[in-house]
Amino acid sequence: MSAKGLVNANQQRRLATGLRMLRHDVTALASFPEVTRPGEAANAIRTLAARIVPTVEALEASLGLPPERPVPAGRRVAAMAEVWANRLADLHARNLRAYGKVHPELAAALDERLDTLVGLLEELAQAGTRLPSR
């Protein structure tokens, strides 16, 4: 299904940045020494990477994203910071219940510090958007 025309220019940039960074990161996995070795786990990673890359490319094409251009440093910084901010937000004490009983004092010792890091990462993302495009 084609989704061309469903996103504006700003949405295209946002999607292109995330999808291209994902594609480049997954492609880079193939060069990890642990992944180039024989073995069931390494083979599974190579197989999945080989499926993910064309899936990303098909999504990019269906959205009519502009041709590949290097992702400017500012957008890379912002995207990386946003990913980590989301990952850290998920580490609050209440979300750790799935991994076992949570100590009653963990939230007080952990959550505020995580929130501080998330705030710093959000500032980093904003700073990244102020870097020159070229």
Short mmCIF file of the C-alpha atoms (twelve columns), coordinates in Angstrom:
data_MODEL
# 
_entry.id   MODEL 
# 
loop_
_atom_site.group_PDB 
_atom_site.id 
_atom_site.type_symbol 
_atom_site.label_atom_id 
_atom_site.label_alt_id 
_atom_site.label_comp_id 
_atom_site.label_asym_id 
_atom_site.label_seq_id 
_atom_site.Cartn_x 
_atom_site.Cartn_y 
_atom_site.Cartn_z 
_atom_site.pdbx_PDB_model_num 
ATOM 1   C CA . MET A 1   0.000  0.000   0.000  1 
ATOM 2   C CA . SER A 2   1.340  3.416   -0.916 1 
ATOM 3   C CA . ALA A 3   1.264  6.111   1.732  1 
ATOM 4   C CA . LYS A 4   2.722  8.859   -0.462 1 
ATOM 5   C CA . GLY A 5   1.175  12.221  0.241  1 
ATOM 6   C CA . LEU A 6   0.150  11.295  3.788  1 
ATOM 7   C CA . VAL A 7   3.032  13.101  5.489  1 
ATOM 8   C CA . ASN A 8   4.187  16.703  5.310  1 
ATOM 9   C CA . ALA A 9   7.802  17.818  4.822  1 
ATOM 10  C CA . ASN A 10  8.559  17.969  8.553  1 
ATOM 11  C CA . GLN A 11  7.064  14.521  9.087  1 
ATOM 12  C CA . GLN A 12  9.093  13.220  6.142  1 
ATOM 13  C CA . ARG A 13  12.321 14.507  7.724  1 
ATOM 14  C CA . ARG A 14  11.419 12.970  11.081 1 
ATOM 15  C CA . LEU A 15  10.541 9.611   9.549  1 
ATOM 16  C CA . ALA A 16  13.528 9.619   7.193  1 
ATOM 17  C CA . THR A 17  15.935 10.305  10.051 1 
ATOM 18  C CA . GLY A 18  14.608 7.488   12.234 1 
ATOM 19  C CA . LEU A 19  14.261 4.944   9.457  1 
ATOM 20  C CA . ARG A 20  17.655 5.684   7.916  1 
ATOM 21  C CA . MET A 21  19.407 5.537   11.272 1 
ATOM 22  C CA . LEU A 22  17.680 2.226   11.967 1 
ATOM 23  C CA . ARG A 23  18.672 0.864   8.560  1 
ATOM 24  C CA . HIS A 24  22.291 1.959   8.995  1 
ATOM 25  C CA . ASP A 25  22.505 0.550   12.536 1 
ATOM 26  C CA . VAL A 26  21.012 -2.804  11.527 1 
ATOM 27  C CA . THR A 27  23.311 -2.968  8.496  1 
ATOM 28  C CA . ALA A 28  26.284 -2.284  10.784 1 
ATOM 29  C CA . LEU A 29  25.404 -5.351  12.854 1 
ATOM 30  C CA . ALA A 30  26.764 -7.517  10.049 1 
ATOM 31  C CA . SER A 31  30.270 -6.277  10.822 1 
ATOM 32  C CA . PHE A 32  30.171 -7.151  14.524 1 
ATOM 33  C CA . PRO A 33  32.734 -9.937  15.052 1 
ATOM 34  C CA . GLU A 34  30.256 -11.891 17.174 1 
ATOM 35  C CA . VAL A 35  27.712 -11.779 14.350 1 
ATOM 36  C CA . THR A 36  30.109 -12.845 11.592 1 
ATOM 37  C CA . ARG A 37  30.980 -16.069 13.417 1 
ATOM 38  C CA . PRO A 38  29.062 -19.279 12.872 1 
ATOM 39  C CA . GLY A 39  26.397 -20.137 15.366 1 
ATOM 40  C CA . GLU A 40  22.673 -20.200 15.893 1 
ATOM 41  C CA . ALA A 41  22.405 -16.786 17.602 1 
ATOM 42  C CA . ALA A 42  24.641 -15.059 15.046 1 
ATOM 43  C CA . ASN A 43  22.719 -16.676 12.204 1 
ATOM 44  C CA . ALA A 44  19.414 -15.493 13.689 1 
ATOM 45  C CA . ILE A 45  20.760 -11.935 13.900 1 
ATOM 46  C CA . ARG A 46  21.980 -12.016 10.288 1 
ATOM 47  C CA . THR A 47  18.648 -13.434 9.127  1 
ATOM 48  C CA . LEU A 48  16.642 -10.816 10.991 1 
ATOM 49  C CA . ALA A 49  18.896 -7.994  9.760  1 
ATOM 50  C CA . ALA A 50  18.403 -9.281  6.219  1 
ATOM 51  C CA . ARG A 51  14.633 -9.007  6.757  1 
ATOM 52  C CA . ILE A 52  14.634 -5.668  8.598  1 
ATOM 53  C CA . VAL A 53  16.641 -3.690  6.025  1 
ATOM 54  C CA . PRO A 54  14.350 -4.363  3.048  1 
ATOM 55  C CA . THR A 55  11.303 -3.823  5.262  1 
ATOM 56  C CA . VAL A 56  12.623 -0.375  6.200  1 
ATOM 57  C CA . GLU A 57  13.451 0.343   2.557  1 
ATOM 58  C CA . ALA A 58  9.935  -0.651  1.494  1 
ATOM 59  C CA . LEU A 59  8.429  1.619   4.145  1 
ATOM 60  C CA . GLU A 60  10.647 4.505   3.008  1 
ATOM 61  C CA . ALA A 61  9.536  3.932   -0.591 1 
ATOM 62  C CA . SER A 62  5.846  3.653   0.321  1 
ATOM 63  C CA . LEU A 63  6.033  6.993   2.131  1 
ATOM 64  C CA . GLY A 64  7.792  8.603   -0.818 1 
ATOM 65  C CA . LEU A 65  10.651 9.751   1.378  1 
ATOM 66  C CA . PRO A 66  13.281 11.783  -0.455 1 
ATOM 67  C CA . PRO A 67  16.380 10.018  -1.776 1 
ATOM 68  C CA . GLU A 68  19.085 9.028   0.687  1 
ATOM 69  C CA . ARG A 69  21.133 11.901  1.966  1 
ATOM 70  C CA . PRO A 70  23.428 11.874  4.948  1 
ATOM 71  C CA . VAL A 71  21.484 12.558  8.126  1 
ATOM 72  C CA . PRO A 72  22.767 15.859  9.501  1 
ATOM 73  C CA . ALA A 73  24.609 15.615  12.823 1 
ATOM 74  C CA . GLY A 74  21.954 17.623  14.641 1 
ATOM 75  C CA . ARG A 75  19.194 15.222  13.657 1 
ATOM 76  C CA . ARG A 76  21.368 12.230  14.594 1 
ATOM 77  C CA . VAL A 77  22.064 13.756  18.027 1 
ATOM 78  C CA . ALA A 78  18.379 14.536  18.566 1 
ATOM 79  C CA . ALA A 79  17.236 11.068  17.468 1 
ATOM 80  C CA . MET A 80  19.793 9.282   19.648 1 
ATOM 81  C CA . ALA A 81  18.874 11.397  22.669 1 
ATOM 82  C CA . GLU A 82  15.160 10.773  22.134 1 
ATOM 83  C CA . VAL A 83  15.653 7.017   21.878 1 
ATOM 84  C CA . TRP A 84  17.598 6.925   25.125 1 
ATOM 85  C CA . ALA A 85  15.137 9.261   26.886 1 
ATOM 86  C CA . ASN A 86  12.326 6.849   26.008 1 
ATOM 87  C CA . ARG A 87  14.356 3.825   27.075 1 
ATOM 88  C CA . LEU A 88  15.278 5.410   30.426 1 
ATOM 89  C CA . ALA A 89  11.699 6.519   31.089 1 
ATOM 90  C CA . ASP A 90  10.748 2.853   30.845 1 
ATOM 91  C CA . LEU A 91  13.178 1.978   33.655 1 
ATOM 92  C CA . HIS A 92  11.158 3.591   36.453 1 
ATOM 93  C CA . ALA A 93  10.657 1.344   39.475 1 
ATOM 94  C CA . ARG A 94  6.980  0.651   38.680 1 
ATOM 95  C CA . ASN A 95  7.979  -0.746  35.290 1 
ATOM 96  C CA . LEU A 96  10.479 -3.171  36.819 1 
ATOM 97  C CA . ARG A 97  7.727  -5.330  38.360 1 
ATOM 98  C CA . ALA A 98  7.848  -7.553  35.300 1 
ATOM 99  C CA . TYR A 99  11.381 -8.516  36.365 1 
ATOM 100 C CA . GLY A 100 10.569 -9.413  39.968 1 
ATOM 101 C CA . LYS A 101 9.455  -7.886  43.227 1 
ATOM 102 C CA . VAL A 102 10.418 -4.211  43.452 1 
ATOM 103 C CA . HIS A 103 11.891 -2.991  46.724 1 
ATOM 104 C CA . PRO A 104 9.579  -0.363  48.291 1 
ATOM 105 C CA . GLU A 105 12.421 2.196   48.449 1 
ATOM 106 C CA . LEU A 106 13.610 1.741   44.861 1 
ATOM 107 C CA . ALA A 107 11.332 4.415   43.384 1 
ATOM 108 C CA . ALA A 108 12.746 7.031   45.755 1 
ATOM 109 C CA . ALA A 109 16.309 6.046   44.908 1 
ATOM 110 C CA . LEU A 110 15.836 5.614   41.150 1 
ATOM 111 C CA . ASP A 111 12.972 7.500   39.569 1 
ATOM 112 C CA . GLU A 112 14.060 11.083  40.247 1 
ATOM 113 C CA . ARG A 113 17.552 10.342  38.946 1 
ATOM 114 C CA . LEU A 114 16.113 8.751   35.815 1 
ATOM 115 C CA . ASP A 115 13.896 11.798  35.343 1 
ATOM 116 C CA . THR A 116 16.986 14.013  35.626 1 
ATOM 117 C CA . LEU A 117 18.740 11.966  32.937 1 
ATOM 118 C CA . VAL A 118 15.651 12.059  30.717 1 
ATOM 119 C CA . GLY A 119 15.548 15.841  31.128 1 
ATOM 120 C CA . LEU A 120 19.214 16.127  30.184 1 
ATOM 121 C CA . LEU A 121 18.638 13.922  27.136 1 
ATOM 122 C CA . GLU A 122 15.702 16.101  26.103 1 
ATOM 123 C CA . GLU A 123 17.990 19.136  26.377 1 
ATOM 124 C CA . LEU A 124 20.577 17.267  24.302 1 
ATOM 125 C CA . ALA A 125 17.944 16.589  21.648 1 
ATOM 126 C CA . GLN A 126 17.054 20.285  21.561 1 
ATOM 127 C CA . ALA A 127 20.738 21.262  21.357 1 
ATOM 128 C CA . GLY A 128 21.144 18.842  18.462 1 
ATOM 129 C CA . THR A 129 18.398 20.575  16.517 1 
ATOM 130 C CA . ARG A 130 20.404 23.815  16.737 1 
ATOM 131 C CA . LEU A 131 23.481 22.371  15.023 1 
ATOM 132 C CA . PRO A 132 24.012 23.623  11.472 1 
ATOM 133 C CA . SER A 133 22.573 21.361  8.778  1 
ATOM 134 C CA . ARG A 134 25.857 21.167  6.913  1 
# 
